[in-house]
C-alpha cells in the first residue's frame, strides 16, 4: 500500500507540473505564421478570377483574333482591346499572335451572366483565362455584359502589369 501511495503522489505531482506548464504556454502569444506578403485590398467584385498560364507569351501578343462569343461579348471585347492601345484585333487567325475565345451564357432563373474568356496561342496552348459572373435583371442583360467586358479587360491589364514586373 505504501508503494502505491508513493506512485500516486508522484503521478499527481507530474500531472500538476504538466498542467502548470500548459497554463504558462497558453498565456504566451502564439507564434506568428509565415505569410506570402500583405493581403490584397478587398474588391467590390470579389476575388480576382483570372489566371496567367504563360506570362512571356502574354507580353508578346500584339494582334488577337477574336472568335464569336454569344451576347455580343466578342464585339465589345474587340472594341475594348483596341482602346487599351496594346492590342489590335486581327481579321484572320493567320494574322494573329493569339486567339481569344469563350462563352457568355445567361441564366434567367439565376438572374446571372456567366462568362469565360480564354487567350491561347495559334496552336491552342493556354496563355491567359478569366471567368466572370455578373447579376442582371436589374440591371439589364446588355449592361451586365458591358460590366463583364470591363472586368475582363481590367483583369487582363492587371495580368499584363504583373507579367511586366517579373
N, C-alpha and C positions, 0 to 999 in steps of 0.2 A: 504494500500500500504506500509505503514511504517513497519508493521509486516512482510510482505512478503519480504521486503528488508533485514530485520534483519535475517530472516530464510535463505535467500540466502547467506548472509555473513557468517553465522555460518556453513552452509554446505560447502561453499568454503574453509573456514579455516580448517575444519575437513578433507576435501579432500587433501589439501596441506600438512597437518601434516602426513597423511597416506602415501602420495607419498614420503615425506622425509624419513620416517621410512623404506619404501620399498627400497629406494636408499641406505640407510645405510646397510640394510641386504644383499643386492647384493654385496657390496664391501667386506663384511666379507667372510672368507673362509667357504666353505660348510663343514658340519660335516663329519667326517670320518665314513664310513660304516664299520660294523664289517666284518671280513673275517674268513675263515677257515684255515688260515695259509698261508705260502708263496706259490705262484703259482709254479707248477712243470715246469721244463725246457721244452721248445718245443722239440718235437720229429720229426725226419725225416720221420717217418711213420704215423704221425697224432696222434690223441688221443688214449690212451690205450683202448682196446676193450674187455678186459677180465673182468669177474665178478666172485668173490668167494661167493658162497652161504653158505657153511659150512666150516669155517676155521679149526675147530678142526678135522673134518673128513679128510680134505686135508692133514693135518700134520701126520695123522695115516696111510696113504696109503704107502705101500711098494711094493705090486705086482699089476700090472694093466693088465687086459685082454683088448686087442685092437681089436675091430671089424674091418672088412674090410671097407676101405674108398677108393673111386674112385681116379684115377690118382696116385696110389701108395703112397698116403699120409699116410696110416696106416703103411706101412713098414718103411717109412722114420721116422715117429714118434716113432716107436718101437726102431729103432736104436738110435735116439736122446735121448729118455728117459733112455735107458740103459747107454748111455755115460754120462748122468747127474750124475750117481752114486747113486742117491737117490731111484730110482725105478728099478724094474725088470719086464720084460714082462712075464706074466703068460700064460701058454699054454691053460688053460681052465678057464671058469668063476668060477668054484668051488675053484680053487687055488688062485683066485684074491681077493684083498681087494676092488677093484673098477673096473669099466668098462669104457673104452674110446670109444666113437662112434662119428660119424659126417658125414659131406658131404664135397665134394671138386668138385665144378661144374665149368666148363669152359664155358665162354660166348664169343664165337668167334666174334660176331658182336660188342660187347662192348670191346673186347680185354682185358678181365679180368678173373681172377680166384677168385671165392668166396668160402671160406672155413669156416665151423663152426665145432667146436670141443667141445664135452661135456664129462665131467667126472661125473659119477654117482656111487652110491654105488650099490651093487648087487641087491638091491630091486628096484632100479630105482630112488631113491631120488637124486636130483641135489647136486653136490659138487662144481663144477667149470665149466665155459664155456668161449669160446673165439670165436670171429668172425673176420676173416681177409680177406681183398680184395687186390689182387696184380695184376698189369697190366702185360700183356705179348704181344709178337709179335711186336717188340722185348721187352724183352728177350723171350727166348723160353718158352713153357709151362712147361717143366721139370724144368727149372731154376726158374720160378715163384712158382712152388710147393716147391722147395727147400727153397726159401725165406720164404714161408708160414710156413714151419716147423721151421725154425729159429725163426720167430716171435712168434709162438705158444709156443715154448719151453722157449723163453725169458719171455713172459707174465706169463707162469706158474711158472718160477723161481722167478719173482717179487712177485707174489701172495703168494708163499711159504715164502719168506723173510718177507713180511708184516704180514702174519699169525704168524710167529715166534716172531715178535716184540710185539704182543698183549698179 
